[in-house]
Amino acid sequence: MASPMVAAPIRINSLRYAPPSPAPRGRFVAARVRASAEAMATEKLGVRVERNPAESRLSELGVRQWPKWGCEKSKFPWTYSAKETCYLLQGKVKVYPDGEEGFVEIAAGDLVVFPKGMSCTWDVTEAVDKHYKFE
């Protein structure tokens, strides 16, 4: 007879049920979590958006050490002379890439990558505060 502390398989009408085994530890779990976080990133109209990345991801990138920039509600054209990665601390923006139909909406908590050479219009619908890095 199995002790009450040890999960043993049981049979239910010829079906065998075994309780789930504990999750593997170490690098396998970390790899699974990283893949899961990367899977949440989307790309639309050339803009890559990662919604609510883990603090460990932000630390890995050094986001909190990047310069900050902000603006009030406004609308203006912008051209990226270099690739920009930014993390929005607050605000909401609709980005309209030139020559494309539609827009990309970004908001507080988003990690965003704009490609070098992109020209667009920023429609800031809620005041923005962000960390940014040009490469």
Solvent accessible surface area in square Angstrom, and as a share of the most:
residue,aa,sasa,rsa
1,M,243,1.08
2,A,55,0.43
3,S,55,0.35
4,P,138,0.87
5,M,179,0.80
6,V,97,0.56
7,A,74,0.57
8,A,42,0.32
9,P,64,0.41
10,I,95,0.48
11,R,172,0.63
12,I,97,0.49
13,N,138,0.71
14,S,99,0.64
15,L,127,0.63
16,R,158,0.58
17,Y,112,0.43
18,A,60,0.47
19,P,47,0.30
20,P,116,0.73
21,S,95,0.61
22,P,116,0.73
23,A,64,0.50
24,P,67,0.42
25,R,201,0.73
26,G,55,0.53
27,R,180,0.66
28,F,116,0.48
29,V,52,0.30
30,A,48,0.37
31,A,55,0.42
32,R,132,0.48
33,V,91,0.52
34,R,132,0.48
35,A,60,0.46
36,S,61,0.39
37,A,15,0.12
38,E,88,0.39
39,A,83,0.65
40,M,103,0.46
41,A,20,0.16
42,T,81,0.47
43,E,123,0.55
44,K,109,0.46
45,L,48,0.24
46,G,34,0.33
47,V,0,0.00
48,R,76,0.28
49,V,4,0.02
50,E,2,0.01
51,R,105,0.38
52,N,111,0.57
53,P,13,0.08
54,A,51,0.40
55,E,95,0.43
56,S,84,0.54
57,R,54,0.20
58,L,3,0.01
59,S,73,0.47
60,E,128,0.57
61,L,58,0.29
62,G,19,0.19
63,V,0,0.00
64,R,106,0.39
65,Q,150,0.67
66,W,26,0.09
67,P,77,0.48
68,K,111,0.47
69,W,96,0.34
70,G,41,0.39
71,C,30,0.18
72,E,131,0.59
73,K,149,0.63
74,S,48,0.31
75,K,137,0.58
76,F,51,0.21
77,P,109,0.69
78,W,116,0.41
79,T,79,0.46
80,Y,2,0.01
81,S,97,0.62
82,A,22,0.17
83,K,78,0.33
84,E,3,0.02
85,T,11,0.06
86,C,0,0.00
87,Y,24,0.09
88,L,0,0.00
89,L,59,0.29
90,Q,96,0.43
91,G,9,0.09
92,K,70,0.30
93,V,0,0.00
94,K,57,0.24
95,V,0,0.00
96,Y,77,0.29
97,P,7,0.04
98,D,90,0.47
99,G,89,0.86
100,E,92,0.41
101,E,166,0.74
102,G,41,0.39
103,F,68,0.28
104,V,5,0.03
105,E,67,0.30
106,I,0,0.00
107,A,27,0.21
108,A,52,0.40
109,G,13,0.12
110,D,4,0.02
111,L,4,0.02
112,V,0,0.00
113,V,31,0.18
114,F,0,0.00
115,P,51,0.32
116,K,146,0.62
117,G,54,0.52
118,M,24,0.11
119,S,39,0.25
120,C,2,0.01
121,T,34,0.20
122,W,6,0.02
123,D,33,0.17
124,V,1,0.00
125,T,49,0.29
126,E,90,0.40
127,A,34,0.26
128,V,5,0.03
129,D,36,0.19
130,K,10,0.04
131,H,14,0.06
132,Y,51,0.19
133,K,70,0.30
134,F,93,0.39
135,E,113,0.51
